[in-house]
Amino acid sequence: MILGQFIGIGLLVGLSALGSFMSLIIPIYIIGLLGIVPIVIGVQKILSLRLKRKTYSRQIVEDRRNNNLAFTEVTGGDNIGVYTPIFAQYNHPIEISLLIIK
């Protein structure tokens, strides 16, 4: 399980580093708008929770049983939305590597 976490984070960082090369075509300030992605994901989750609360009590009991494993859900969109604009500010692979190591 721990190895899977390292692989997952590594893939997210790798995708973000590759995505940072968009700065060669797109201005950095536009790439910075990717930082809105985590906010949109959070608002979407809040709205889905509010909609679930309006269901019947039997359904709420089932949802509580299913939410016991909610911590295992992984969404990488928020990580990519944050990492890519940061990496886009640096235009040399060595700078990005040093940033990842930090």
C-alpha positions, -999 to +999 in steps of 0.1 A: +000+000+000+028+024+008+046+015-024+014+024-043+013+058-026+049+065-037+041+053-073+009+074-074+026+106-061+055+100-085+031+097-115+013+129-104+046+148-101+058+134-134+026+144-152+028+179-137+064+183-148+055+173-183+025+196-182+048+224-172+062+224-207+029+239-218+046+272-207+065+270-240+033+276-258+008+291-233+016+321-211+024+312-174-004+334-160-029+312-179-014+280-166-016+295-132-054+293-135-051+256-131-049+264-094-086+268-095-090+231-101-087+221-064-113+247-055-137+233-081-131+198-069-138+209-033-170+227-042-182+197-062-176+174-032-195+198-009-224+200-032-226+162-036-225+158+002-254+182+005-274+164-021-268+131-003-281+145+030-315+151+014-320+113+007-340+089+028-327+078+062-322+043+049-299+056+022-280+077+047-272+046+068-259+028+036-238+059+027-223+059+062-213+022+058-197+031+024-179+062+038-158+041+061-134+037+033-137+072+019-101+080+029-089+056+003-103+077-025-075+094-045-080+124-068-050+136-085-066+166-103-060+189-074-023+179-072-018+184-109-036+217-107-012+230-081+021+214-092+019+223-129+018+261-125+047+258-100+068+238-124+059+261-153+077+290-136+109+272-141+122+266-176+151+243-170+148+205-162+175+209-135+155+235-117+124+213-119+144+184-106+157+204-076+121+216-069+109+180-069+137+169-046+129+196-021 
